[in-house]
Amino acid sequence: MSSYQRKTPIKSDCSIEKTLLVISGKWKPAILSELLKRSVRLKDIQEGLPEASKRALTQQLKEMVEDGLIQKKDFNQFPKKTEYSMTPLGSKLSSVFNILTEFGDRL
């Protein structure tokens, strides 16, 4: 199995475009919004987004881990437990998401 390669390379000359590339995706805003409130497991995300496939969610989580926005913690227990949480870099998106929420509420 080959490793995932981002379809669109991240450009280094436009900070806004770089930011939008790492936070855009069908489910990323909803996932990030929840992670900004608390650490979650995949099943928690699935319950909040029942229309999203497990494959799509795991792919978007993987991308955000690779981009350094979130971290994945595997617990050494049975049954397997994995938890996702924000990194310090990802937590900096809090103010951005607050402004986007205020804007969206006015539409």
C-alpha positions as CSV (number, residue, x, y, z in Angstrom):
1,M,0.0,0.0,0.0
2,S,1.4,3.4,-1.0
3,S,1.5,6.3,1.4
4,Y,-0.9,9.2,0.9
5,Q,0.2,12.1,-1.2
6,R,-1.7,15.4,-1.1
7,K,-3.3,16.1,-4.5
8,T,-2.6,19.8,-4.3
9,P,0.8,20.9,-3.1
10,I,0.9,23.5,-0.4
11,K,2.3,26.8,-1.9
12,S,4.8,28.6,0.3
13,D,4.3,32.1,-1.1
14,C,0.7,32.8,0.1
15,S,0.0,32.4,3.8
16,I,-3.8,32.6,3.4
17,E,-3.8,29.9,0.7
18,K,-1.6,27.7,2.9
19,T,-4.0,28.1,5.8
20,L,-7.1,27.4,3.7
21,L,-5.5,24.3,2.2
22,V,-4.8,22.7,5.6
23,I,-8.3,23.6,7.1
24,S,-10.4,23.0,4.0
25,G,-12.0,19.7,3.3
26,K,-15.5,18.4,3.5
27,W,-15.3,17.5,7.1
28,K,-12.2,19.3,8.4
29,P,-14.1,22.5,9.7
30,A,-16.5,20.4,11.7
31,I,-13.8,18.1,13.1
32,L,-11.6,21.1,14.0
33,S,-14.5,22.9,15.6
34,E,-15.2,19.9,17.9
35,L,-11.5,19.4,18.7
36,L,-11.1,23.1,19.7
37,K,-13.6,22.2,22.5
38,R,-12.2,18.9,23.6
39,S,-10.2,15.8,22.7
40,V,-12.3,13.2,20.9
41,R,-12.2,9.7,19.6
42,L,-13.1,8.7,16.0
43,K,-16.4,7.3,17.2
44,D,-17.3,10.6,18.8
45,I,-16.7,12.4,15.5
46,Q,-18.7,9.7,13.6
47,E,-21.7,10.2,16.0
48,G,-21.6,14.0,15.3
49,L,-21.2,13.5,11.6
50,P,-23.3,10.4,10.7
51,E,-23.3,11.3,7.0
52,A,-19.5,11.1,6.8
53,S,-17.9,7.8,6.0
54,K,-15.3,6.4,8.4
55,R,-12.8,6.3,5.5
56,A,-13.3,10.0,4.7
57,L,-13.0,11.0,8.4
58,T,-9.8,9.0,9.0
59,Q,-8.3,10.4,5.8
60,Q,-9.0,14.0,6.9
61,L,-7.7,13.3,10.4
62,K,-4.5,11.8,9.0
63,E,-4.0,14.9,6.8
64,M,-4.4,17.2,9.8
65,V,-2.0,15.1,11.9
66,E,0.5,15.3,9.0
67,D,0.0,19.1,8.8
68,G,0.6,19.4,12.5
69,L,-2.8,20.8,13.5
70,I,-3.9,17.8,15.6
71,Q,-2.2,14.9,17.4
72,K,-3.1,11.3,17.6
73,K,-2.6,9.4,20.9
74,D,-2.9,5.6,20.9
75,F,-3.6,4.1,24.3
76,N,-2.1,0.7,25.0
77,Q,-5.3,-1.1,26.0
78,F,-7.9,-3.5,24.7
79,P,-10.1,-2.7,23.0
80,K,-7.9,-0.2,21.1
81,K,-8.4,3.4,22.0
82,T,-7.2,6.4,20.0
83,E,-7.8,10.0,20.9
84,Y,-7.3,13.1,18.8
85,S,-6.5,16.6,20.3
86,M,-5.3,19.9,19.1
87,T,-1.6,20.7,18.9
88,P,-0.3,24.2,20.0
89,L,-0.2,25.1,16.3
90,G,-3.8,23.9,15.7
91,S,-5.0,25.7,18.8
92,K,-4.0,29.0,17.2
93,L,-7.0,28.4,14.9
94,S,-9.4,29.1,17.8
95,S,-9.6,32.8,17.1
96,V,-10.1,32.2,13.3
97,F,-12.9,29.8,14.0
98,N,-14.5,32.2,16.4
99,I,-14.5,34.9,13.7
100,L,-15.9,32.5,11.1
101,T,-18.6,31.5,13.5
102,E,-19.6,35.1,14.1
103,F,-19.6,35.7,10.4
104,G,-21.7,32.6,9.7
105,D,-24.2,33.5,12.3
106,R,-24.9,36.8,10.5
107,L,-25.6,35.2,7.1
